[in-house]
Amino acid sequence: MERMAGVSKGQTYGQHLPDQVERISTLTDSQLELLEDVRDLHAQRAALEREYATKLQLLVRKASDRKAKKMPALVVGSEPTKAWDENSIQQSTLERAYTQLLTAISDTAQDHINLADSFNSQIIEPLKATERKHEDAKKKQMLFYQKLLQDRDRAYADRIKSKQKYDLECSEVDAYRQKQERSADDRHAERAARQYEQQQVDMLNSKNAYLISIAVANKVKSKFYNEDLPTLEDQFQDLHTRLVTGFISILKNAQAIQQKHLDVVRTHLTAFETALDAVNPAADQDLFIDHNIVPFSPPSDWAFEPCTSHYDTGEMSVDPAPKVYLQNRLARCRGKLQELEPVLTSKRKDTEQLAKLVEAYTADNGLGNVDEVLDNYLDAQHGLTFYYTSDAVLTTEIETISSALGGDEGAQNPHSFKSTSFSIPATCAYCKSSIWGLSKQGKTCKTCGISVHSKCELKLPADCSGTRHGGRGHQHSDSLSASLSRTASVISNSDSSITSGQATPTPSSFSPSTHSAEESGPAARVLFDYTPTSPFELAVFAESIVHVLEEDDGSGWVKVADDSGGKGLVPASYIEVLDGAQTASRVTPFLSHSQPNVEYVRGIYPYKAQGPDEIDVEEGALIYLTDGPNGGRNYADGWWEGTDSSGKKGIFPSNYVEDVQ
């Protein structure tokens, strides 16, 4: 029997799976179970799509409510000076982009609902119909199979019955034969002969019927196994093929539905991307400016306000004593401005380079993280602004003082003052009062040896003799005041330059101050390690040297500073104040000149090691330079090699340190 048209003619069930209808029927059940699983999968998927759409709609609704409340402040400001309405808000390109985002999400939610509906109507229902159709077809095939079995079994039963009847007739023939033999001489012999002959005829008829039933049974068997069963199995195979083909067709339709859904969602994304491209920060800023214009005029300049109890004018005082102060302050400002100029130039170049980096990183995101570069640029720009402020302050002071002095800047023979603790009373060279006490420091000229209070430093004329034996006493008298117009004292080197104890120059370090800087107090030895428990305390270690800034006021705490610039409170019982001799004995061995081959440098700026071969440089910390043809200063151009206080050996930038004299 020919198979259905359009069905593949490869291996067939009828040819290769003889008499396996039950197994083939079980395969049909498995296929139908697969369809049911896929149908349930899409049903659950449709439910999820609806749930997702519902959550998206709720999300958009909440976002829309927040947008309606917050967008006016974003577009026209929280307190606009110009009337506005909804049209004003809609002029914002950022608002339109945000609206498009919410619209895209809302439309996407509806698309997911449509997708769920499509799954129900075009996938789930067709799968259910296919299952039902093939289940019915399978039942019909199995009913047909049962009828074939019944017809076959009927032929088999007829053969058996014919055989039984034939056997019975044979037995009857034998019985009539024996009866005829016994009645040969009997008067019933003729009748027995006729019965015997008739029984033989009946036996032969039964034999013929039996032979016919055998032929029929064999024919039915042959037809059943060679024609009926193969045809039935091939029909099952055709049904399987059509089932799988229909199943695949439905799944392809599911793919097409999802692809169409994705295409629709992609149109929403494209529309949102178009809205993003249309965002114009300049236009939005113009809109904000237009709604926030208010009259403004810069604050007026300040003018001199005389004291209510003392009549005075706004002219600078250039009397002899005040003139000395002005001359000293002028020298200090010029010194700071001279230090500021190279720093300002360097910072300006760094900022310009960072600006170029921001531009390059913005144009090509592949170069790196533009946000990090932008943060660095903004930090540099902020710092540069304060440096420029310091420059403006110093320049203004110089111009103001120079204008008042009229060119009379005095002689330039400054003292080299350095802060000093006085364990033995000394006399101030200016005011003649005593300077004494570990916590009441003054200053001593390193060149001529005179001492002054910190507050008297700028009042002392600049007439340093250059030798400790050539210095003369200073008389605070009218005769001395007459000469003050021709001489001036300038700040010492320790105050006018970036000293070894300072950190990397900051903008505020160049700003002039009328007050003396906080001076380091008497040295003290730390007796025990102390770990701080609050941000106001300082960590110290046993046997280290600190400087007392504020003595114990009865609270049991003192304020100290360590060599790295840290300041804070420590328990008073944890330190021991040293006198001058003790301090010298503790510091001198480290810098002893008895070791001619040992060379030290001191950090003037902090530097963080950038690799395992480098070491940190801390402000004020000493570094021992290594020796050898490739060590110390000979390591490389701009890089020296040394060992820090912890014993770690490495290289560091040479311009971050200064020689220890």
C-alpha positions in Angstrom: 0.0 0.0 0.0 1.3 3.4 -0.9 2.1 5.9 1.8 0.5 9.4 2.0 1.7 12.0 -0.4 4.3 14.5 0.9 5.7 12.1 3.5 9.4 11.2 3.4 10.3 7.8 2.0 13.2 6.9 4.2 13.2 3.9 6.6 9.7 2.8 7.5 8.1 1.4 10.6 6.4 -1.3 8.6 9.6 -2.6 7.1 12.0 -2.2 10.0 9.6 -2.5 13.1 7.5 -5.6 12.3 4.7 -6.3 14.8 5.5 -3.4 17.1 2.2 -1.5 17.0 2.0 -1.2 20.8 5.5 0.3 21.0 4.7 2.7 18.1 1.5 3.7 19.9 3.5 4.5 23.0 5.8 6.8 21.0 2.7 8.7 19.9 1.8 9.1 23.6 5.3 10.5 24.3 5.1 12.9 21.4 1.7 14.2 22.7 3.2 14.6 26.2 5.9 16.8 24.6 3.3 19.0 23.0 1.5 19.3 26.3 4.8 20.3 28.1 5.5 22.9 25.4 2.0 24.2 25.6 2.3 24.5 29.4 5.6 26.3 29.0 4.1 28.9 26.7 1.1 29.2 29.0 3.4 30.0 32.0 5.4 32.3 29.8 2.3 34.2 28.8 1.4 34.6 32.5 4.9 35.9 33.2 4.6 38.4 30.3 1.3 39.7 31.8 2.8 39.9 35.3 5.9 41.7 33.9 3.7 44.1 31.9 1.6 44.9 35.0 4.8 45.7 37.0 6.1 47.9 34.2 2.9 49.8 34.1 3.0 50.3 37.9 6.6 51.4 37.6 5.8 53.9 34.9 2.8 55.2 36.9 4.9 55.9 40.0 7.8 57.5 37.9 5.3 59.7 36.1 3.9 61.0 39.4 7.4 61.7 40.6 8.3 63.4 37.3 5.3 65.6 37.5 6.4 66.8 41.0 10.1 67.2 40.4 10.5 68.2 36.7 9.5 71.9 37.2 12.4 72.3 39.7 14.7 70.6 37.3 13.7 72.8 34.3 13.0 76.2 35.6 14.4 75.9 39.2 12.7 75.7 42.6 12.1 79.5 42.7 11.7 80.8 39.2 11.4 84.5 38.7 9.4 84.1 35.5 5.9 82.7 35.1 5.9 79.2 33.6 3.4 76.6 32.5 3.4 73.0 31.2 4.5 74.2 27.8 7.6 75.8 29.4 8.5 72.5 31.0 8.0 70.6 27.7 10.6 72.9 26.0 13.3 71.2 28.0 15.1 68.6 25.8 15.9 66.6 28.9 12.3 66.5 29.9 11.3 65.3 26.5 13.9 62.6 26.7 12.6 61.5 30.1 9.1 61.5 28.8 10.1 59.4 25.9 11.8 56.9 28.3 8.5 56.5 30.2 6.5 56.3 27.0 8.9 53.6 25.8 8.5 51.6 29.0 4.7 52.0 28.9 4.5 50.9 25.3 6.8 48.0 26.0 4.4 46.9 28.8 1.6 46.9 26.3 3.7 44.9 23.9 4.3 42.3 26.5 0.5 42.0 27.0 0.1 41.7 23.2 2.8 39.0 23.2 0.9 37.1 25.9 -2.3 37.3 23.8 -0.4 36.1 20.7 0.9 33.1 22.7 -2.6 32.2 23.8 -4.2 32.5 20.4 -1.4 31.4 18.0 0.6 28.9 20.1 -1.3 27.5 23.1 -4.6 26.9 21.4 -3.1 25.4 18.2 -1.0 23.1 20.3 -4.0 22.0 22.2 -5.9 21.4 18.9 -3.0 19.4 17.5 -2.9 17.3 20.7 -6.6 16.6 20.5 -6.5 15.8 16.8 -3.6 13.4 17.0 -5.0 11.8 20.1 -8.2 11.0 18.1 -6.2 9.7 15.2 -4.2 7.4 17.5 -7.4 6.0 19.0 -8.8 5.3 15.5 -5.6 3.6 14.5 -5.7 1.4 17.6 -9.4 0.5 17.0 -8.5 -0.5 13.5 -5.6 -2.5 14.9 -8.0 -4.3 17.3 -10.3 -5.2 14.3 -7.4 -6.6 12.4 -6.5 -8.7 15.3 -10.1 -9.9 15.6 -10.3 -10.9 11.9 -7.0 -12.7 12.2 -8.0 -14.5 15.4 -11.4 -15.5 13.8 -9.5 -17.2 10.9 -7.2 -18.9 13.4 -10.3 -20.1 15.4 -12.0 -21.5 12.3 -8.9 -23.5 11.5 -8.9 -25.0 15.0 -12.6 -25.8 14.8 -12.2 -27.4 11.4 -9.4 -29.5 12.8 -11.5 -30.6 15.7 -14.4 -31.5 13.4 -12.1 -33.4 11.1 -10.7 -35.4 14.0 -14.2 -36.2 15.2 -15.3 -37.4 11.7 -12.3 -39.6 11.5 -13.2 -41.2 14.8 -16.8 -41.7 13.6 -15.5 -43.4 10.4 -13.5 -45.9 12.5 -16.5 -46.6 14.7 -18.8 -47.3 11.7 -16.2 -49.5 10.1 -16.0 -51.7 13.3 -19.8 -51.8 13.4 -20.0 -53.0 9.8 -17.5 -55.8 10.4 -19.5 -57.1 13.4 -22.8 -57.1 11.4 -21.5 -58.7 8.2 -23.8 -61.7 8.7 -26.5 -59.8 10.3 -29.7 -58.7 8.6 -28.6 -55.1 9.3 -25.4 -55.5 7.3 -26.7 -53.4 4.4 -27.7 -50.5 6.6 -24.4 -50.6 8.4 -22.6 -50.5 5.1 -24.6 -47.5 3.9 -23.8 -45.7 7.2 -20.2 -46.4 6.9 -20.1 -45.1 3.4 -21.9 -41.9 4.4 -19.5 -41.4 7.4 -16.6 -41.6 5.0 -18.1 -38.9 2.9 -18.7 -36.7 5.9 -15.1 -37.3 7.0 -13.8 -36.3 3.6 -15.9 -33.2 3.6 -14.6 -32.3 7.1 -11.1 -32.9 5.8 -11.7 -30.6 2.8 -13.1 -28.0 5.1 -10.1 -28.3 7.4 -7.7 -27.9 4.5 -9.6 -24.9 3.4 -9.5 -23.4 6.9 -5.7 -23.9 7.0 -5.3 -22.2 3.7 -7.5 -19.3 4.8 -5.7 -19.0 8.2 -2.4 -18.9 6.4 -3.6 -16.3 4.0 -5.0 -14.2 6.7 -1.8 -14.5 8.7 0.3 -13.6 5.7 -1.9 -10.7 4.9 -1.9 -9.5 8.6 1.9 -9.6 9.0 2.9 -8.6 5.5 0.3 -6.1 4.5 -2.1 -5.0 7.3 0.4 -4.5 10.1 3.1 -2.7 8.0 0.4 -0.5 6.5 -0.9 0.3 10.0 2.6 1.1 11.3 3.3 3.2 8.2 0.1 5.1 8.9 1.3 5.7 12.5 4.7 6.9 11.0 2.8 9.3 8.7 0.8 10.6 11.7 4.0 11.0 13.7 5.6 12.9 10.8 2.6 15.2 10.5 2.5 15.7 14.2 6.2 16.7 14.4 5.9 18.9 11.3 2.9 20.7 12.7 4.6 21.0 16.1 7.6 22.6 14.5 5.4 24.9 12.4 3.8 26.2 15.6 7.1 26.7 17.3 8.4 28.6 14.3 5.3 30.8 14.5 6.2 31.3 18.2 9.7 32.5 17.1 8.2 34.8 14.6 5.9 36.3 17.2 8.8 36.9 19.6 10.9 38.3 16.8 8.1 40.7 15.9 7.8 41.6 19.6 11.5 42.4 19.8 11.3 44.5 16.6 8.5 46.5 18.2 10.5 46.9 21.4 13.5 47.9 19.3 11.5 50.7 17.8 10.8 52.1 21.3 14.5 51.9 22.1 15.3 53.7 18.8 12.8 56.4 19.6 14.3 56.9 23.0 17.8 57.0 21.6 16.6 59.7 19.2 15.3 61.7 22.1 18.6 61.2 23.9 20.5 62.5 20.9 18.2 65.6 20.9 19.1 66.5 24.4 20.8 69.9 24.3 22.4 71.0 27.6 23.0 74.5 26.3 19.3 75.0 25.3 18.1 73.6 28.7 20.5 75.9 30.5 19.2 78.9 28.5 15.7 77.9 29.5 16.8 77.8 33.2 18.6 81.1 32.9 15.5 82.7 31.2 13.3 81.7 34.2 15.8 82.7 36.9 17.1 86.1 36.0 17.3 88.5 38.9 18.9 91.9 39.3 22.4 91.7 40.6 25.3 94.0 41.3 28.6 93.1 42.9 29.0 94.1 46.6 30.6 97.5 47.0 34.2 97.8 48.0 35.0 98.3 51.7 36.5 101.5 52.9 38.4 102.5 56.0 36.2 102.9 59.0 37.8 104.9 61.8 37.4 103.8 65.4 34.6 105.6 67.2 36.9 106.5 70.1 40.0 107.6 68.0 40.1 110.0 65.1 42.2 108.7 62.2 42.3 108.8 58.4 42.5 106.1 55.8 46.1 106.8 54.9 48.8 104.2 55.5 51.0 105.2 58.5 54.7 105.6 57.4 56.1 106.8 60.7 59.5 105.2 61.5 58.3 102.3 63.6 55.3 101.4 61.5 57.4 101.8 58.4 59.8 99.0 59.6 56.8 96.7 60.0 55.6 97.6 56.5 59.1 97.0 55.0 59.3 93.6 56.7 55.9 92.7 55.6 56.7 93.8 52.0 59.8 91.6 52.1 57.8 88.6 53.4 55.1 89.0 50.7 57.8 89.2 47.9 59.5 86.1 49.3 56.2 84.2 49.3 55.3 85.5 45.8 58.7 84.4 44.5 58.0 81.0 45.9 54.5 80.9 44.5 55.4 81.8 40.9 57.1 78.4 40.0 54.4 76.5 41.8 51.7 78.5 40.1 53.3 77.9 36.7 53.6 74.1 37.4 50.0 73.8 38.6 48.8 75.8 35.6 50.6 73.5 33.2 49.3 70.4 35.0 45.7 71.8 34.8 46.1 72.5 31.1 47.4 68.9 30.5 44.5 67.5 32.4 42.1 69.6 30.3 43.6 68.1 27.2 43.2 64.6 28.7 39.6 65.3 29.4 39.0 66.4 25.9 40.8 63.3 24.5 39.1 60.8 26.8 35.7 62.4 26.0 36.3 62.0 22.2 37.6 58.4 22.6 36.1 56.4 25.5 38.5 53.6 24.7 41.4 55.6 26.2 40.1 55.1 29.8 37.7 56.3 32.4 36.8 59.9 31.5 35.1 60.4 34.9 38.3 59.7 36.8 40.2 62.1 34.5 37.5 64.7 34.9 37.7 64.4 38.7 41.5 64.9 38.6 41.0 68.0 36.3 38.4 69.5 38.6 40.6 68.9 41.7 43.5 70.5 39.9 41.4 73.5 38.7 40.1 74.0 42.2 43.6 74.0 43.7 44.8 76.4 40.9 41.9 78.8 41.8 43.2 79.0 45.4 46.8 79.5 44.1 45.6 82.4 42.0 43.8 83.8 45.0 47.0 83.7 47.0 48.8 85.4 44.0 46.1 88.1 44.0 46.4 88.6 47.8 50.2 88.8 47.7 50.3 91.1 44.7 47.7 93.4 46.3 49.7 93.6 49.5 52.9 94.3 47.6 51.2 97.0 45.5 49.5 98.6 48.6 52.7 98.6 50.8 55.0 99.7 47.9 52.6 102.6 47.2 52.7 103.7 50.8 56.5 103.4 51.2 57.1 105.3 48.0 60.3 103.4 47.3 61.8 103.5 50.8 62.1 99.8 51.3 65.0 100.0 53.7 68.3 98.0 53.6 68.1 94.3 53.0 70.3 92.7 55.6 67.8 90.2 57.2 68.2 88.2 60.3 68.0 84.4 60.0 65.5 83.8 62.8 64.6 80.3 63.9 62.1 79.3 66.6 63.8 78.4 69.9 62.8 77.2 73.4 64.5 79.1 76.2 65.3 76.9 79.2 67.5 79.8 80.4 66.0 83.4 80.4 67.1 85.6 77.5 66.4 89.2 76.7 64.4 90.3 73.7 66.6 92.5 71.5 63.6 94.7 70.6 61.4 95.1 73.7 64.0 94.2 76.2 61.6 92.0 78.2 62.6 88.4 79.0 62.1 85.3 76.9 61.9 82.2 79.1 60.1 78.9 79.4 59.8 75.8 77.3 56.2 76.7 76.3 57.0 80.4 75.7 59.2 80.3 72.6 60.9 83.1 70.9 63.2 83.2 67.9 67.0 83.4 67.6 69.0 84.6 64.7 71.2 81.8 63.5 73.8 84.3 62.2 74.3 86.9 64.8 72.6 85.1 67.8 70.2 87.8 69.0 66.8 86.7 70.3 63.4 88.2 70.1 59.8 87.4 70.9 57.9 86.0 67.9 55.6 89.1 68.0 58.7 91.4 67.9 60.3 89.7 64.8 58.8 92.1 62.2 59.5 95.2 64.4 63.2 94.6 64.5 65.4 96.5 61.9 67.3 94.3 59.4 70.8 95.1 60.6 72.2 91.6 61.1 76.0 91.9 61.7 76.6 88.4 60.3 78.7 87.3 63.3 77.7 86.4 66.9 80.3 88.8 68.3 79.5 91.7 66.0 75.8 92.1 66.9 74.8 95.2 68.6 71.9 95.7 71.0 68.8 97.4 69.7 67.4 100.3 71.6 63.7 100.9 71.3 64.1 104.7 71.5 63.5 107.8 69.5 67.1 107.9 68.4 66.8 104.4 67.0 63.4 105.2 65.4 65.1 107.9 63.3 67.1 105.2 61.5 64.2 102.8 61.0 63.1 104.6 57.9 66.4 103.5 56.2 66.5 99.9 57.4 64.1 97.1 57.5 63.9 93.6 58.9 62.7 90.8 56.7 61.4 87.4 57.5 64.0 84.7 58.2 64.7 81.9 55.8 62.8 79.5 58.0 59.7 81.5 57.4 60.1 82.7 53.8 60.9 79.4 52.2 59.3 76.0 52.0 61.1 74.5 55.0 61.8 70.9 55.6 58.9 70.5 58.0 56.3 71.8 55.5 54.1 69.7 53.3 53.7 70.1 49.6 53.0 73.9 49.1 49.3 74.6 49.4 47.6 77.8 48.3 47.1 78.9 51.9 50.8 78.4 52.7 51.5 81.4 50.5 48.9 83.7 52.0 50.4 86.3 54.4 49.3 86.4 58.0 49.7 89.1 60.6 50.0 86.4 63.2 53.0 84.2 63.9 52.7 80.6 62.8 52.1 78.0 65.4 55.5 77.1 66.7 56.7 73.7 67.8 57.0 73.5 71.5 59.5 71.7 73.7 60.7 68.3 72.7 59.3 65.3 74.6 60.1 61.6 74.6 57.3 59.2 74.3 57.3 56.6 77.1 54.6 54.2 75.9 52.8 53.4 72.7 49.4 55.1 72.4 46.6 54.2 70.0 44.0 57.0 69.5 40.4 56.4 70.3 39.0 59.6 68.7 39.9 61.8 65.7 41.2 64.4 68.2 44.0 62.1 69.4 47.4 61.2 67.9 49.1 57.8 67.6 52.6 57.8 69.1 55.2 55.2 69.7 57.6 54.6 72.6 61.0 56.2 72.3 59.9 58.6 69.5 60.3 62.4 69.9 57.4 64.8 69.8 56.9 68.5 70.4 54.5 69.9 73.0 52.1 72.4 71.5 49.8 72.8 74.5 50.7 71.8 78.0 48.5 69.9 80.4 45.7 72.2 81.7 44.7 69.8 84.4 42.7 67.5 82.2 45.6 65.0 82.0 46.1 65.5 78.2 48.7 67.4 76.2 48.6 68.4 72.6 51.7 67.3 70.6 53.1 67.2 67.1 55.2 64.5 65.6 57.9 64.7 62.9 55.4 63.8 60.1 53.2 66.8 60.8 50.5 65.0 62.7 49.0 66.8 65.7 46.7 65.7 68.4 46.2 64.9 72.1 48.0 62.2 74.1 47.9 61.4 77.8 50.3 63.6 79.7 51.7 60.6 81.6 52.8 59.0 78.3 55.5 61.6 77.5 58.5 63.1 79.3 59.6 66.6 78.4 63.3 66.9 77.5 65.6 69.8 78.1 67.8 71.2 75.3 70.8 69.0 76.0 68.7 65.8 76.0 67.0 66.7 72.8 70.3 67.4 71.1 71.8 64.1 72.4 68.9 62.2 70.9 68.9 63.9 67.5 72.6 64.3 67.0 73.6 60.6 66.7 71.3 60.1 63.7 73.0 63.0 61.9 76.4 62.5 63.4 79.3 63.8 61.2 81.5 61.1 62.6 80.3 58.9 59.8 81.8 60.7 56.7 80.4 58.2 54.3 76.8 58.5 55.5 74.6 61.0 53.6 71.1 61.9 54.4 68.3 63.9 52.7 65.1 65.2 54.2 61.7 65.0 52.5 60.1 68.4 51.6 57.0 67.1 49.8 55.1 63.8 50.4 55.4 61.2 47.7 53.6 57.9 47.5 55.5 55.0 46.0 54.1 54.0 42.6 55.9 50.6 42.3 57.6 47.9 44.4 61.0 49.4 43.6 60.1 52.8 45.1 59.8 54.1 48.6 57.5 56.7 50.2 58.8 60.2 50.9 57.3 61.8 54.0 57.6 65.5 54.8 60.4 66.0 57.3 61.4 62.4 57.3 65.1 61.5 56.8 66.3 59.1 54.1 69.8 57.5 54.1 71.3 57.6 50.6 73.0 54.4 49.5 76.5 54.4 48.1 78.2 52.8 45.1 78.5 53.8 41.4 74.8 53.1 40.8 73.4 54.1 44.2 72.4 57.3 45.9 72.6 60.3 43.6 74.0 58.1 40.8 70.9 55.9 40.3 69.3 57.9 37.5 68.5 61.4 36.2 65.8 62.7 38.6 65.8 59.6 40.8 67.9 58.8 43.8 68.2 55.5 45.8 68.0 55.4 49.6 66.8 53.6 52.7 63.9 55.0 54.8 63.5 55.0 58.5 61.8 51.5 58.4 64.8 50.0 56.6 63.1 49.7 53.2 65.4 50.3 50.3 64.1 51.9 47.1 64.2 54.9 44.7 62.4 58.2 45.0 62.2 61.6 43.1 65.2 63.7 43.8 63.2 67.0 43.7 61.0 65.8 46.6 63.9 66.1 49.1 66.6 68.5 50.2 70.1 68.0 51.6 70.6 67.8 55.3 73.3 70.4 56.2 
